[in-house]
Amino acid sequence: MASLYPKLKTWNEKKLTGAEAIAVVNKIWELGEEERYASERGQLAADAAIVATAHYDVEAAAEWRALAAKWFARELGEDTPQVFLNRKWAAEPDNHPVFGRREEEKVGGPSDIAKNSKL
C-alpha cells in the first residue's frame, strides 16, 4: 500500500491519466480493506475527488466528495471543515477551483469495495 501513494502523486506531474490515478486510489482502498486499515480514508477520497474534478468528471467528483465527507466525519467528527467543504463540493463540483484544469476524461468513481466498506 505504501508504494502506491508515491505513484498516485505522479498524477500531479501529469505522469498518470485521471483514470489511472483513480485506479491507484481504488487499489489503495482495496488493500486497506484487506489489511483492515481504515485511517486516512477521508483524505484518500478527497484526493480522488480532486482528480475527478480536474478532469470535468462531475458525477465521479460528487461520489468521491460524498465518500470523503462520510470518512472525514468518522475520522475527525461531523463538525469539521473537511466535512463541510466536501459536502459543499459534492453538491457543486463544477464550482471548485480545480474544475477543468486537466483534459476532459471520465475517470470513474469509487469501487464497490470503497462504497461498501464497513470498517
C-alpha positions as CSV (number, residue, x, y, z in Angstrom):
1,M,0.0,0.0,0.0
2,A,2.8,2.4,0.9
3,S,4.3,2.1,-2.6
4,L,1.1,3.2,-4.2
5,Y,0.9,6.6,-2.6
6,P,4.0,7.9,-4.4
7,K,2.6,6.5,-7.6
8,L,-0.7,8.5,-7.0
9,K,1.3,11.7,-6.5
10,T,2.7,11.3,-10.1
11,W,-0.7,12.5,-11.3
12,N,0.4,16.0,-10.2
13,E,3.3,15.7,-12.6
14,K,0.9,14.5,-15.4
15,K,2.6,11.1,-15.5
16,L,-0.8,9.4,-14.9
17,T,-4.1,9.9,-16.6
18,G,-7.1,10.6,-14.4
19,A,-8.4,7.1,-14.8
20,E,-5.0,5.6,-13.9
21,A,-4.9,7.8,-10.8
22,I,-8.4,6.6,-9.7
23,A,-7.4,3.0,-10.3
24,V,-4.5,3.6,-7.9
25,V,-6.9,5.1,-5.3
26,N,-9.2,2.1,-5.6
27,K,-6.3,-0.3,-5.3
28,I,-5.1,1.5,-2.1
29,W,-8.7,1.3,-0.8
30,E,-8.9,-2.5,-1.6
31,L,-5.6,-3.2,0.1
32,G,-6.7,-1.1,3.1
33,E,-9.8,-3.3,3.4
34,E,-7.6,-6.5,3.2
35,E,-5.3,-5.1,5.9
36,R,-8.2,-3.7,7.9
37,Y,-6.6,-0.2,7.8
38,A,-9.2,2.5,8.0
39,S,-7.2,5.6,8.7
40,E,-6.8,8.5,6.2
41,R,-9.7,7.3,4.0
42,G,-11.3,10.8,4.1
43,Q,-8.2,12.3,2.6
44,L,-7.8,9.5,0.0
45,A,-11.3,10.1,-1.2
46,A,-10.8,13.8,-1.2
47,D,-7.7,13.3,-3.4
48,A,-9.7,11.2,-5.8
49,A,-12.3,13.9,-5.9
50,I,-9.6,16.5,-7.0
51,V,-8.6,14.2,-9.8
52,A,-12.2,13.8,-11.0
53,T,-13.0,17.5,-10.6
54,A,-9.9,18.5,-12.6
55,H,-10.9,16.2,-15.4
56,Y,-14.5,17.5,-15.7
57,D,-16.0,14.2,-14.3
58,V,-18.6,15.8,-12.1
59,E,-20.5,12.6,-11.4
60,A,-17.4,10.9,-10.1
61,A,-16.3,14.0,-8.3
62,A,-19.6,14.2,-6.4
63,E,-19.4,10.5,-5.5
64,W,-15.8,10.9,-4.2
65,R,-16.7,14.0,-2.3
66,A,-19.7,12.3,-0.6
67,L,-17.4,9.4,0.4
68,A,-14.7,11.9,1.7
69,A,-17.3,13.6,3.8
70,K,-18.5,10.3,5.2
71,W,-15.0,9.2,6.2
72,F,-13.9,12.6,7.5
73,A,-16.9,12.6,9.7
74,R,-15.9,9.3,11.1
75,E,-12.2,10.2,11.5
76,L,-12.4,13.8,12.6
77,G,-16.0,14.5,13.6
78,E,-19.2,15.8,12.0
79,D,-18.5,19.5,12.6
80,T,-15.1,19.8,10.9
81,P,-14.1,21.9,7.9
82,Q,-13.2,18.8,5.9
83,V,-16.8,17.5,6.2
84,F,-18.4,20.9,5.4
85,L,-16.2,21.5,2.4
86,N,-16.6,18.0,0.9
87,R,-20.3,18.2,1.3
88,K,-20.3,21.6,-0.4
89,W,-18.1,20.5,-3.3
90,A,-20.2,17.3,-3.7
91,A,-23.2,19.5,-4.4
92,E,-21.4,21.8,-6.8
93,P,-18.2,20.2,-8.1
94,D,-18.1,22.4,-11.2
95,N,-17.6,25.5,-8.9
96,H,-14.4,24.0,-7.4
97,P,-11.2,26.0,-8.2
98,V,-9.5,22.9,-9.9
99,F,-12.6,22.2,-12.1
100,G,-11.4,21.6,-15.7
101,R,-7.7,22.1,-15.1
102,R,-7.0,18.9,-17.0
103,E,-8.2,17.3,-20.2
104,E,-11.8,16.0,-20.1
105,E,-11.9,12.4,-19.1
106,K,-14.3,10.0,-17.4
107,V,-12.1,8.9,-14.5
108,G,-14.6,6.9,-12.5
109,G,-16.0,6.9,-9.1
110,P,-15.3,4.7,-6.0
111,S,-15.2,1.0,-6.5
112,D,-17.9,-1.2,-4.8
113,I,-15.3,-2.0,-2.2
114,A,-14.8,1.7,-1.3
115,K,-18.6,2.4,-1.4
116,N,-19.5,-0.6,0.8
117,S,-16.6,-0.5,3.3
118,K,-17.8,-1.4,6.8
119,L,-14.5,-0.8,8.6
